[in-house]
C-alpha cells in the first residue's frame, strides 16, 4: 500500500489542480487580447479643417472644422526647432522609454503628496497623446494608470515620430486653436517650418497652459516659461548666446492673425468636395495674390457700370497646372452681388468665344482655307436672322478676318456649312460637358452664345489645342491623346495621367490649330495701335473675346506655348449692362495678367502638317483657271482638296466692253473675253460699298441672254422665313418691307405675291406690303426676264406678347 494514501495525504493537490492552470492561462490570454484591442481605432476622430496650400506649401486658405475648431490635418513632418523645444520641455527621455517613464511618475507623485494638490503630472508625450485622445479626462491616479497602459500599448505599434506628430497635431494652443500647424498660422502668420527659436519655444510651452495666450491672462507668466526654455536650449548647446538673447527679446503675439484667404472660391470648392483634407494645389501664392489684386482693380472700374463680378484663371500649358484661380471678385463693402458664386465653374452663355473651334474644325476638314471669302449678308434661317455687332454688312470677308473681327453672320454661315451636330461632337471631344442637348435644341445660334460653357472648360479646350501644337513636332508628326485634358488643380496630378500610344490623327490637325492661332494672333488689343503684333515690345498671344446676347457675359481667352489666361466679366445674376463686351471688360485684365508672366514665345510651325498651295488672292479659294492674281500659301493637308475659286469667270463682252454678249446676238469675231471677279448679287451689293475697286459687270446687251450669271437676289424675306409683323400704335397690322439686290443700276423690278401683281420699283428695290397671316410666295422679275422666288410665312402675333 502507498504510504501517502495510508496516511490520507492527497497527492493530486500537492502537484496543483489542472483546472486552475487553465483558468490562469485563459485569463492571461484574455488580458493580452484586451490589452491589444483596448487602443481606439482611429485614435483621433475629430473633424478637421479644410486646408489649401500652394505648390510650395504656402497657405492659401482654410475653413474651420465642423466643431468650430481650427484643427488642421496632421502634418507629414515636424520642424527641428519645435521638436527640440518640445523634447526639452515635455519629455527629455521620449526616444528612450516604452511609453512611460517611472522616475518621472514617482517624482510627480512625491511632489503632489508634498504639496497636497496636483502640481506635476509626470506624463510622457505618449501618455499626453492618450490623454488628448480620451478628451482630457479628470487628472487622478486611476486615469493616470489607464493612460500609462494605453501609452505602452501605443508604443508597440506606432513609431516615435508618428506619436510625436500625433501630439503636435492635437495639442491645445488656446481658444479654438488645435495643433501646431493651426497655431503657427494663427499666432505668427507663417508655417511651422519658418518659426524662429522664440516662436518655437512659445508653442512648445503653450499646451501646458493654453489660456495664457489670451491678452489679460498673465501673459508675463507665459513669457517667463518661454524664456526659461530658451535658456535650457542655450545651456544644452542647441542655440548660441546671441540667438538666445535675441529670442528672449521677441514679444509675444498680441492677437491671432487672420488666416490667409487668397483663394476664396477654390478653398470653398474643396470644402464641399474634399472636406477635412490638406490639399496641395498647383497654384503659385505670389501670382495668386497679384491676380486677386488685379481683379480688385479692374472690378472697381467695372462696378461704375454696375458690373459686379469678375473671374480669371492662369494656366501652365505644358502641364495643365493652374497657377492662379480667382473665382469671383470680392464684395463691395457691405454690398454683396452673388460674390460667393465660383464663376469659373458656372455655365454662362458663350457669345463668340467658340468661333476659333469652328474655324479650326472647318480648316481640318478642308471646308475653307484661311482666306476663303465667307458671305456677310442678311441671312434668314427659318425664324432666325443673326446680326453683326455693328449691324452692318460687308458682302464677303476672308474667313480669318471674320474670326479676327468676330463677325457674327460669317460664323453662322460657316456653322451651317459645317453642321451643328458635327460641331457639338467636336466640342465634346475637346472636353466640353455643358452641351448636353441635341443639335436641334441649339440650332445655328450655338456659335453666337446659344449654349453655355464654363471658364474652366474653355481654358481646358484652348490649352489642349496648344499642347497638341507644342508636341506635334517633338512626337514625330503624331498625336498624343493624353494632350486632351482639363486643367489640374492638385499638385502632381498631371504626372499621374495615363499615357496612351501616339496616333496618326488627332481631334484637330496641328496645321489647322496653327493656322487658327495665327489668325487669333492678329486680333487688335484694346487701347493699342493697329497691327500691334508688328511691335517688338509685345509678346505674341493668340486671343479671342466673346460677348453674349444682351451684354450679360464678357469673355477673353489668350494662349501662348507656355501660358493660358482666361477671364470672364459680368453679373452673376444674369443682369446685362450696356457696353459690357469682351474687348472692353475682360481683355484688359487678361493682358494685365499676361504682363505678370515671363515673356512668352510663339508656336513652332508644324512643317509636316502644312502644304504649299496656290490660292486666288482675291477670293482666298484654291486658284482656278481664271484667277489672274495668285499667292502661294501654307495650308493644312485637307485644304489641298478644298473648293476652287467660284467667283472668277470668263465674261464675253462687246468690242467696246460696254455690254455682255454671246454668240446668239453678236458675231464671235467681234466678241472679246475677259476674266471677271463676279460675286452673287446680294454679296456684291454690300461688298462694293466697302471696296470701291470692285468692278460691276456691264449690262447684258438687249436681245442677249445673261449666260447663267445671276442678276438679282431677294434680300428679304429669306427662303423659309417665319415672320412676326408687329402691329402699329393704332392697332392695325404693320407692313412687311421686302428688298431685292440687283446688279444693274436703273433696273426695273416687278413684284408679285401669290401671283398677285404688287407694283414695280426702279433703282432702289424695296416695297412695303400688308399681308395676312399664313404662307406666301414672293416672285420678282426684272425687265430682262430674270426671275427670283422665295416662300415665307407670316405668323400671327399673340395678343399677350
C-alpha positions in Angstrom: 0.0 0.0 0.0 1.1 3.6 -0.9 2.3 5.2 2.3 0.9 8.5 1.3 -2.5 7.1 0.8 -2.2 5.2 4.0 -1.8 8.4 6.0 -4.5 10.2 4.0 -2.3 12.5 2.0 -3.8 14.0 -1.3 -1.0 13.7 -3.8 -3.0 15.5 -6.7 -3.4 18.7 -4.7 0.2 18.8 -3.9 1.0 18.9 -7.7 -1.6 21.7 -8.4 -5.1 21.5 -9.8 -5.2 21.3 -13.6 -8.4 23.4 -13.9 -6.8 26.3 -12.2 -3.8 26.3 -14.6 -6.3 26.6 -17.5 -8.1 29.5 -15.8 -4.8 31.3 -15.4 -3.8 30.7 -19.0 -7.2 31.8 -20.3 -7.2 35.0 -18.2 -3.7 35.7 -19.3 -4.7 35.4 -23.0 -7.9 37.4 -22.4 -5.8 40.1 -20.7 -3.4 40.1 -23.7 -6.3 40.4 -26.1 -7.9 43.2 -24.1 -4.5 45.0 -23.9 -4.1 44.7 -27.7 -7.6 45.8 -28.7 -8.0 48.5 -26.0 -6.5 51.1 -28.2 -9.2 53.2 -30.0 -9.1 53.0 -33.8 -8.8 55.6 -35.1 -7.1 57.3 -32.1 -8.4 60.7 -33.1 -11.7 61.1 -34.9 -12.3 64.8 -34.5 -13.4 66.8 -37.6 -10.6 68.6 -39.4 -10.3 71.9 -41.1 -10.1 72.0 -44.9 -6.7 73.5 -45.7 -5.4 74.6 -49.1 -1.8 75.2 -49.9 0.1 76.4 -53.0 2.6 74.2 -54.8 5.4 75.3 -52.4 3.5 74.7 -49.1 2.3 78.3 -48.6 -1.2 78.6 -47.1 -3.8 79.9 -49.5 -6.9 79.4 -47.3 -8.6 77.3 -44.7 -12.1 76.6 -43.5 -12.8 75.9 -39.8 -13.6 72.3 -38.7 -17.2 71.2 -38.2 -16.9 71.5 -34.4 -15.7 75.1 -34.6 -12.0 74.4 -34.0 -9.1 75.4 -36.2 -7.7 71.9 -36.4 -5.5 71.3 -39.4 -4.9 67.8 -40.8 -1.8 66.1 -39.4 1.5 67.2 -40.7 3.9 64.9 -42.5 6.9 66.2 -40.6 7.8 68.5 -37.7 10.3 71.3 -37.8 13.6 70.8 -36.0 13.4 73.8 -33.7 9.9 73.0 -32.5 10.8 69.3 -32.0 13.9 70.1 -29.9 12.0 72.6 -27.8 9.2 70.2 -27.0 11.5 67.4 -26.1 13.4 69.6 -23.7 10.2 71.0 -22.2 7.9 67.9 -22.1 9.8 64.7 -22.3 13.6 64.5 -22.4 13.6 60.7 -22.5 10.9 60.4 -25.2 13.0 58.5 -27.6 14.3 56.1 -25.0 11.2 55.0 -22.9 8.5 52.5 -23.8 5.6 55.0 -23.3 6.0 55.6 -19.6 9.0 56.9 -17.6 8.7 55.6 -14.0 11.2 58.1 -12.4 9.0 61.0 -13.7 5.9 59.4 -12.3 7.4 58.8 -8.9 8.8 62.3 -8.8 5.4 63.7 -9.7 3.7 61.5 -7.1 6.1 62.8 -4.4 5.6 66.4 -5.4 1.8 66.1 -5.4 1.8 64.4 -1.9 4.1 67.0 -0.5 2.0 69.9 -1.9 -1.3 68.4 -1.2 -2.5 69.0 -4.7 -1.7 68.1 -8.2 1.3 70.2 -9.3 3.0 67.8 -11.6 1.7 65.1 -13.9 4.8 63.2 -14.8 3.3 62.3 -18.2 5.4 61.3 -21.1 4.5 62.7 -24.6 2.9 59.3 -25.3 0.8 59.5 -22.2 -0.3 63.0 -23.2 -1.3 61.7 -26.6 -3.5 59.2 -24.9 -5.0 61.9 -22.6 -5.7 64.1 -25.7 -7.3 61.1 -27.5 -9.5 60.5 -24.4 -10.6 64.1 -24.4 -8.7 65.3 -21.3 -10.5 63.3 -18.6 -10.0 64.1 -14.9 -6.5 64.1 -13.7 -6.4 61.4 -11.0 -4.5 58.3 -10.2 -6.9 55.9 -11.9 -6.9 57.9 -15.1 -3.1 58.2 -15.0 -2.8 54.4 -14.8 -5.2 54.0 -17.7 -3.1 56.5 -19.7 0.0 54.6 -18.8 -1.3 51.3 -20.0 -2.6 52.8 -23.3 0.7 54.6 -23.8 2.6 51.3 -23.6 0.2 49.7 -25.9 0.5 52.6 -28.4 4.3 52.4 -28.4 4.1 48.7 -29.6 2.5 49.7 -32.9 3.4 53.3 -33.6 6.8 54.8 -34.2 8.2 57.6 -32.1 8.0 60.1 -34.9 4.4 59.2 -35.6 3.5 59.6 -31.9 5.3 63.0 -31.8 3.2 64.1 -34.9 0.0 62.9 -33.1 0.9 65.2 -30.2 1.8 68.2 -32.3 -1.4 67.8 -34.4 -3.8 67.6 -31.4 -2.3 69.6 -28.6 -4.4 72.6 -27.5 -2.9 76.1 -28.2 -5.6 78.3 -26.7 -9.1 79.3 -27.7 -10.2 77.2 -30.7 -6.7 76.6 -32.0 -5.7 73.0 -32.0 -2.4 71.6 -33.4 0.9 73.1 -34.3 0.0 73.9 -37.9 -3.0 76.0 -37.0 -1.2 77.6 -34.1 1.7 78.6 -36.3 -0.5 80.4 -38.8 -2.9 81.9 -36.3 -0.2 83.3 -33.9 2.7 84.0 -36.3 1.2 84.1 -39.8 3.6 81.6 -41.2 4.1 77.8 -41.4 5.8 75.8 -38.7 9.0 75.3 -40.6 9.5 79.0 -40.7 9.2 79.6 -37.0 12.0 81.3 -35.1 13.5 79.8 -31.9 11.4 82.2 -29.8 8.2 81.2 -31.6 9.0 77.5 -31.5 9.7 77.7 -27.7 6.4 79.6 -27.1 4.5 76.9 -29.0 6.3 74.2 -27.0 5.2 75.6 -23.6 1.8 76.8 -24.6 -0.2 73.5 -24.5 0.8 73.2 -20.8 -1.2 76.4 -20.1 -3.1 77.3 -23.3 -5.2 80.0 -21.6 -2.2 82.2 -21.0 -2.0 83.2 -24.7 -5.1 85.4 -24.4 -4.5 89.1 -23.6 -5.0 90.0 -19.9 -4.4 86.4 -18.8 -1.0 86.9 -17.0 1.0 86.7 -20.2 4.1 87.6 -18.4 4.0 84.1 -16.9 3.9 82.7 -20.4 6.9 84.7 -21.4 8.8 83.5 -18.4 8.1 79.9 -19.3 9.3 80.6 -22.9 12.4 82.3 -21.8 13.3 79.6 -19.3 13.0 77.0 -22.1 15.2 79.2 -24.3 17.8 79.3 -21.5 17.7 75.5 -21.3 18.2 75.2 -25.0 21.2 77.5 -24.7 22.5 75.5 -21.8 22.5 72.3 -23.8 24.3 74.0 -26.7 21.4 73.9 -29.1 21.4 77.6 -29.6 24.2 80.2 -29.0 24.1 83.0 -26.6 23.3 85.7 -29.1 20.4 83.7 -30.6 19.1 83.1 -27.0 19.2 86.8 -26.0 17.6 88.0 -29.3 14.9 85.3 -28.9 14.1 86.5 -25.4 13.5 90.0 -26.7 10.9 88.9 -29.2 7.4 89.9 -28.0 4.5 87.5 -27.6 1.8 87.7 -30.3 -0.8 90.3 -29.4 -3.7 88.6 -31.1 -4.3 85.8 -33.6 -3.6 86.6 -37.2 -6.4 86.1 -39.7 -5.6 83.1 -41.8 -4.6 83.8 -45.5 -7.6 83.7 -47.8 -6.2 84.4 -51.3 -8.2 81.6 -53.0 -11.6 82.1 -51.5 -13.7 80.2 -54.1 -11.1 77.4 -54.6 -11.0 76.8 -50.8 -14.8 76.7 -50.7 -14.7 74.2 -53.6 -12.5 71.8 -51.7 -14.6 72.4 -48.6 -17.6 71.0 -50.5 -15.9 68.2 -52.5 -13.0 67.2 -50.3 -13.7 68.4 -46.7 -11.3 68.0 -43.8 -8.2 67.4 -46.0 -4.9 69.1 -46.6 -4.8 69.9 -50.4 -1.6 70.9 -52.0 -2.6 72.7 -55.2 -0.7 73.8 -58.3 -1.1 77.5 -57.6 1.7 79.9 -57.0 1.0 82.1 -54.0 2.6 85.3 -55.3 0.9 85.1 -58.7 -2.4 84.3 -57.0 -2.0 87.4 -54.8 -1.2 89.6 -57.8 -4.2 88.1 -59.7 -6.5 88.9 -56.8 -5.2 92.4 -56.7 -5.7 92.9 -60.4 -9.2 91.6 -60.2 -9.9 94.1 -57.5 -8.5 97.0 -59.6 -10.5 96.0 -62.7 -13.6 95.2 -60.7 -13.6 98.7 -59.2 -13.6 100.2 -62.7 -16.4 97.8 -64.0 -18.6 98.4 -60.9 -19.0 102.0 -62.1 -21.1 100.5 -64.9 -22.9 98.2 -62.4 -20.8 95.2 -63.5 -20.2 93.4 -60.2 -18.5 90.1 -60.9 -15.1 89.2 -62.4 -13.2 85.9 -62.5 -10.0 84.7 -64.0 -7.5 81.8 -64.1 -3.9 81.4 -65.3 -2.7 78.0 -66.5 0.6 76.5 -67.5 0.1 75.0 -70.9 2.6 72.1 -70.8 1.2 70.5 -67.7 -2.3 72.0 -67.5 -1.5 73.1 -63.9 -3.5 76.1 -62.7 -1.2 78.9 -61.4 -3.9 81.4 -60.3 -7.6 80.9 -59.6 -9.9 83.8 -58.8 -13.4 82.5 -58.8 -15.1 85.9 -58.3 -14.4 89.5 -57.2 -14.7 90.4 -53.6 -17.9 92.1 -52.2 -18.0 95.9 -52.4 -18.1 96.9 -48.8 -21.3 95.6 -47.3 -22.9 95.1 -50.7 -23.0 91.5 -52.0 -23.7 90.8 -55.6 -23.5 87.0 -55.8 -19.8 87.2 -55.0 -19.9 83.8 -53.4 -20.5 82.2 -56.8 -17.5 80.5 -58.3 -18.0 81.8 -61.8 -15.0 79.8 -63.2 -17.2 76.6 -62.9 -20.5 78.2 -63.6 -22.1 77.7 -67.1 -22.5 81.0 -68.9 -23.6 82.0 -72.4 -20.6 81.7 -74.7 -21.1 84.6 -77.0 -18.4 84.4 -79.7 -15.8 82.6 -77.7 -16.4 79.3 -79.5 -15.7 80.7 -83.0 -12.0 79.6 -83.1 -13.0 75.9 -82.6 -15.4 76.2 -85.6 -12.7 77.9 -87.7 -10.2 75.1 -86.8 -12.8 72.4 -87.5 -13.6 73.7 -91.0 -9.9 74.0 -91.8 -9.3 70.5 -90.5 -12.0 69.2 -92.9 -10.9 71.3 -95.9 -14.1 73.2 -96.0 -12.3 76.5 -96.0 -8.8 78.0 -96.3 -7.8 80.8 -94.0 -8.6 83.4 -96.7 -11.8 81.9 -98.2 -14.4 84.6 -98.7 -17.4 84.0 -96.5 -20.8 85.7 -97.1 -21.5 88.7 -94.8 -25.0 89.5 -95.9 -28.5 89.5 -94.4 -29.4 85.8 -93.9 -32.6 84.1 -92.6 -32.8 80.6 -91.4 -36.5 80.0 -90.6 -37.2 82.5 -87.9 -33.5 83.1 -87.1 -31.8 86.2 -88.5 -28.4 86.8 -87.0 -26.9 90.3 -87.0 -23.3 91.6 -86.7 -22.4 93.5 -83.6 -22.1 96.7 -85.6 -25.3 95.9 -87.6 -23.6 96.4 -90.9 -22.8 94.0 -93.8 -19.6 93.8 -95.9 -20.9 91.4 -98.5 -18.0 89.0 -98.2 -14.9 88.8 -95.9 -12.0 86.4 -95.7 -12.6 83.7 -93.1 -9.6 84.7 -91.0 -10.8 88.4 -90.9 -14.2 87.2 -89.9 -12.6 85.4 -87.0 -10.3 88.3 -86.1 -13.2 90.8 -86.1 -15.6 88.3 -84.6 -18.3 88.9 -87.2 -21.5 87.0 -86.4 -23.1 86.4 -89.8 -20.0 84.7 -91.4 -19.8 82.5 -88.3 -23.4 81.4 -88.7 -22.9 80.7 -92.4 -19.8 78.6 -91.6 -21.7 76.6 -88.9 -24.5 76.0 -91.4 -21.9 74.5 -93.8 -20.1 72.6 -91.1 -23.2 71.3 -89.3 -24.4 71.8 -85.7 -24.3 68.1 -84.9 -20.7 67.8 -86.1 -19.7 70.9 -84.2 -21.2 69.6 -81.0 -19.2 66.4 -81.5 -16.0 68.4 -81.9 -16.8 70.4 -78.7 -17.4 67.1 -76.8 -14.1 65.6 -78.0 -12.3 68.8 -76.9 -13.6 68.2 -73.3 -16.8 70.4 -73.1 -19.5 68.7 -71.0 -22.1 71.6 -70.8 -23.6 71.0 -74.3 -25.9 68.2 -73.3 -28.9 68.9 -75.6 -29.3 67.6 -79.2 -28.3 69.8 -82.2 -31.9 70.8 -82.8 -32.1 72.4 -79.4 -29.2 74.8 -80.2 -29.5 75.4 -83.9 -27.2 77.8 -85.6 -27.4 80.2 -82.6 -24.9 77.9 -80.9 -21.9 79.7 -82.4 -23.2 83.1 -81.1 -24.0 82.1 -77.5 -26.9 79.7 -77.9 -25.2 77.4 -75.4 -23.4 77.6 -72.1 -19.8 76.8 -71.2 -17.6 77.3 -68.1 -14.4 79.3 -68.0 -12.8 76.1 -66.6 -13.6 74.0 -69.7 -12.8 76.9 -72.1 -9.4 77.1 -70.6 -9.0 73.3 -70.9 -10.0 73.2 -74.6 -7.8 76.1 -75.6 -5.0 74.6 -73.6 -5.4 71.2 -75.2 -5.1 72.8 -78.7 -1.9 74.5 -77.6 -0.4 71.2 -76.2 -1.3 69.4 -79.4 0.6 72.0 -81.4 3.5 72.1 -78.9 4.1 68.3 -79.0 3.4 67.7 -82.7 7.0 68.3 -83.9 8.6 66.5 -80.9 6.3 63.5 -81.4 7.4 62.8 -85.0 4.3 64.3 -86.5 1.9 62.2 -84.5 -0.6 63.0 -81.8 -0.8 62.1 -78.1 -4.4 61.6 -76.9 -3.3 62.5 -73.4 -2.7 66.1 -74.5 -6.5 66.5 -74.4 -7.5 67.2 -70.8 -8.9 69.7 -68.4 -6.8 71.9 -66.1 -5.2 70.4 -63.0 -5.5 71.9 -59.5 -3.8 69.3 -57.3 -0.1 69.2 -57.3 1.4 66.3 -59.2 -1.9 65.3 -60.8 -0.5 65.7 -64.3 2.2 63.2 -63.6 -0.5 60.5 -62.8 -2.1 60.8 -66.2 -2.4 57.6 -68.2 -0.3 57.8 -71.3 -1.5 56.2 -74.5 0.3 55.4 -77.6 0.9 58.1 -80.3 -1.7 58.2 -83.0 -1.7 59.3 -86.6 -4.7 61.6 -86.3 -5.8 64.0 -83.6 -9.1 65.6 -82.7 -7.8 68.6 -84.8 -4.8 68.6 -87.0 -1.7 70.5 -85.9 -1.9 72.5 -89.2 -5.4 73.6 -88.6 -4.6 74.7 -85.0 -1.5 76.6 -86.1 -3.5 78.5 -88.8 -6.2 79.3 -86.3 -3.7 80.6 -83.7 -2.0 82.6 -86.4 -5.4 84.3 -87.2 -6.0 85.0 -83.5 -2.5 86.5 -83.2 -3.6 89.4 -85.4 -6.6 90.4 -83.2 -6.2 94.1 -82.2 -5.6 94.6 -78.5 -7.8 97.1 -76.6 -6.5 100.7 -76.5 -3.4 99.8 -78.6 -2.3 100.7 -82.1 -3.5 98.8 -85.1 -1.2 95.9 -86.0 0.3 95.8 -82.5 1.7 92.4 -83.3 4.4 94.0 -85.5 5.8 95.8 -82.5 8.9 94.2 -80.9 7.8 95.1 -77.4 4.6 92.9 -77.5 4.6 89.2 -76.6 2.8 87.2 -79.2 -0.6 86.0 -77.9 -3.4 84.2 -79.7 -6.5 85.5 -78.1 -10.3 85.8 -78.6 -13.1 87.6 -76.9 -16.8 86.9 -76.6 -19.9 88.9 -75.7 -23.2 87.2 -75.0 -26.6 88.4 -76.1 -27.9 91.3 -74.0 -24.3 92.2 -72.7 -24.6 89.6 -70.0 -21.2 87.9 -70.3 -17.8 89.1 -71.4 -15.1 86.6 -72.2 -11.4 86.7 -73.1 -9.0 83.8 -73.5 -5.4 84.2 -74.5 -2.8 81.4 -75.1 0.9 81.1 -75.9 3.1 78.0 -76.0 3.8 78.5 -72.3 0.7 80.0 -70.6 -3.1 80.5 -70.9 -5.2 83.2 -69.3 -9.0 83.1 -69.2 -11.2 85.9 -68.0 -15.0 86.4 -67.5 -16.8 89.6 -66.5 -20.4 90.3 -66.0 -23.1 90.0 -63.3 -23.6 86.5 -61.8 -27.3 87.1 -61.5 -27.5 87.5 -65.3 -28.3 91.2 -65.5 -26.9 92.7 -68.7 -25.2 96.1 -68.9 -24.8 98.2 -72.0 -21.2 98.4 -73.1 -20.2 95.1 -71.3 -18.1 93.4 -74.0 -15.3 91.0 -74.0 -13.0 93.6 -75.6 -13.7 96.4 -73.0 -14.4 94.4 -69.9 -12.4 91.1 -70.0 -9.5 91.6 -72.4 -7.7 94.4 -70.3 -7.5 92.1 -67.3 -6.3 89.3 -69.5 -3.4 91.3 -70.8 -2.5 92.6 -67.4 -2.3 89.0 -66.2 0.0 88.2 -69.1 2.2 91.1 -68.0 2.8 89.2 -64.7 4.2 86.2 -66.5 7.6 85.7 -68.1 7.9 86.8 -71.7 6.4 84.2 -74.0 7.4 82.7 -77.3 5.4 81.7 -80.4 4.3 78.2 -81.6 6.6 76.3 -83.8 5.4 75.7 -87.3 4.1 72.1 -87.8 6.0 71.6 -91.0 4.9 68.0 -91.6 1.3 69.1 -91.5 1.4 72.1 -93.9 1.5 72.1 -97.6 2.1 74.9 -100.1 -1.0 75.7 -102.1 -1.6 78.2 -104.9 -4.6 80.3 -103.9 -6.6 83.0 -105.5 -5.5 86.3 -104.0 -9.0 87.9 -104.4 -11.2 85.1 -103.2 -9.0 83.0 -100.9 -10.0 79.8 -102.5 -7.7 77.4 -104.3 -6.8 79.2 -107.6 -8.9 78.3 -110.5 -8.0 78.5 -114.2 -9.4 82.1 -114.4 -7.8 83.6 -111.3 -5.4 86.3 -112.6 -3.6 87.1 -109.2 -2.3 84.2 -107.2 -0.4 83.6 -104.0 1.4 80.5 -102.7 0.5 79.9 -99.1 0.8 77.2 -96.4 -2.3 75.3 -95.7 -3.1 72.1 -93.8 -3.3 68.9 -96.0 -7.1 68.8 -96.1 -7.0 72.3 -97.6 -5.4 71.0 -100.7 -8.7 69.4 -101.6 -10.9 72.4 -100.8 -13.0 74.2 -103.3 -11.6 76.1 -106.3 -12.4 79.8 -106.7 -16.1 80.1 -107.9 -16.0 83.8 -108.4 -13.5 84.4 -111.2 -15.0 83.6 -114.6 -14.7 84.4 -118.3 -17.1 87.1 -119.4 -17.9 87.8 -123.1 -18.0 91.5 -123.9 -18.7 93.7 -126.9 -15.7 95.2 -128.5 -16.0 98.4 -126.5 -16.7 96.5 -123.3 -20.0 98.2 -122.7 -22.2 95.1 -122.8 -22.1 91.5 -122.0 -22.8 89.5 -125.2 -22.7 86.0 -126.6 -22.7 84.3 -130.0 -26.6 84.5 -130.2 -26.5 88.2 -130.5 -23.0 89.1 -131.8 -20.6 87.7 -134.3 -18.0 85.6 -132.4 -15.2 87.5 -134.2 -16.4 90.7 -132.5 -16.6 89.3 -129.0 -13.7 89.8 -126.6 -13.2 87.7 -123.5 -12.1 89.0 -120.1 -11.6 87.4 -116.7 -14.0 89.0 -114.1 -14.5 88.7 -110.4 -18.2 88.2 -110.0 -19.9 87.9 -106.6 -23.6 86.8 -106.2 -25.9 89.9 -106.4 -26.6 90.2 -102.7 -22.9 89.8 -101.7 -21.9 92.2 -104.5 -24.5 94.8 -103.4 -22.9 95.1 -99.9 -19.3 94.3 -101.0 -19.0 97.1 -103.5 -19.9 99.6 -100.8 -16.8 98.6 -98.8 -14.5 98.1 -101.8 -14.5 100.9 -104.4 -12.2 98.9 -106.6 -14.9 96.2 -107.2 -15.9 96.2 -110.9 -19.6 95.8 -111.6 -20.4 93.7 -114.6 -21.6 95.6 -117.7 -25.3 95.1 -118.5 -26.4 92.4 -120.9 -26.9 93.7 -124.4 -30.6 93.9 -125.3 -31.5 90.7 -127.1 -28.8 88.7 -125.4 -29.1 86.1 -122.6 -27.1 86.5 -119.4 -25.3 83.2 -119.8 -26.3 81.9 -116.4 -25.0 84.7 -114.3 -27.5 85.5 -111.6 -28.6 89.1 -112.0 -30.6 89.7 -108.8 -31.3 88.2 -105.4 -34.0 88.7 -102.9 -32.6 90.2 -99.7 -35.7 89.9 -97.6 -37.7 87.8 -96.8 -35.4 84.8 -97.0 -36.5 81.3 -98.2 -38.5 79.6 -95.5 -38.6 82.7 -93.2 -41.2 82.8 -90.4 -42.0 86.4 -89.8 -43.9 88.1 -87.0 -45.1 91.6 -88.0 -45.9 93.9 -85.1 -49.0 96.0 -85.0 -48.9 99.8 -85.4 -49.7 102.1 -82.5 -53.3 102.3 -83.7 -53.7 98.5 -83.6 -53.6 97.9 -87.3 -51.4 95.3 -88.8 -47.9 96.5 -89.7 -46.3 96.1 -93.1 -43.7 93.8 -94.4 -40.8 95.6 -96.1 -39.4 93.4 -98.9 -36.0 94.1 -100.5 -34.1 93.0 -103.6 -30.5 93.5 -104.7 -29.9 93.9 -108.5 -26.6 94.2 -110.3 -27.7 96.8 -112.7 -28.3 100.4 -111.8 -31.5 101.7 -113.2 -33.1 98.3 -113.5 -36.8 97.8 -113.0 -38.2 95.1 -110.8 -41.8 93.8 -110.9 -43.2 92.4 -107.7 -45.7 89.6 -107.3 -47.1 88.0 -104.1 -49.1 84.8 -104.5 -49.4 85.6 -108.3 -50.9 89.0 -107.4 -49.1 91.9 -109.0 -48.0 94.4 -106.3 -46.1 97.0 -108.4 -42.7 97.9 -109.7 -39.5 99.6 -108.3 -36.7 101.4 -110.1 -33.1 101.8 -108.9 -33.9 101.2 -105.1 -35.7 97.9 -104.9 -37.8 97.9 -101.7 -41.5 97.6 -101.2 -43.8 97.6 -98.1 -46.9 95.4 -98.2 -49.7 94.4 -95.9 -50.1 90.6 -95.6 -52.5 88.3 -93.7 -51.0 85.6 -91.5 -50.2 82.4 -93.5 -47.9 81.1 -96.2 -46.9 83.3 -99.1 -44.8 83.3 -102.2 -42.8 86.3 -103.5 -41.8 86.4 -107.1 -39.7 89.2 -108.7 -38.9 89.7 -112.4 -36.7 92.4 -114.0 -37.1 93.9 -117.4 -34.8 91.4 -119.0 -36.9 88.5 -117.7 -34.6 87.4 -114.9 -36.7 85.8 -112.1 -36.3 85.0 -108.4 -38.8 83.4 -106.0 -39.0 82.7 -102.2 -41.6 81.2 -99.9 -42.2 82.5 -96.4 -44.8 82.5 -93.7 -46.4 85.4 -91.7 -47.1 84.4 -88.1 -50.0 85.9 -86.2 -48.8 87.9 -83.2 -50.5 86.8 -80.0 -52.3 89.5 -78.1 -50.4 88.8 -74.8 -47.0 89.2 -76.5 
